[in-house]
Amino acid sequence: MHVGLEEASRQLEQAIHDARVSFDCIALEDLDRAHTNAITARAALDAAENAIRVALEAQRSEEPAEDGSS
């Protein structure tokens, strides 16, 4: 697996965790902590999206070279 995709997977797991914590904090009426964890979940999602985009661009840039070498 591409290193960037491993990072994307890790970031998505972190986003899931932070979203769950935010959900639980809302139920406990701890809105400040819920807000903080919602922000960190969003940041993790953004990081995952970026890592996936970079891996996708790298994959696309390799495709023409593979096609031309046949």
Sequence and secondary structure as in RCSB ss.txt:
>XXXX:A:sequence
MHVGLEEASRQLEQAIHDARVSFDCIALEDLDRAHTNAITARAALDAAENAIRVALEAQRSEEPAEDGSS
>XXXX:A:secstr
  HHHHHHHHHHHHHHHHHHHHHHHHHTT HHHHHHHHHHHHHHHHHHHHHHHHHHHHHHHHHHHHHHT 
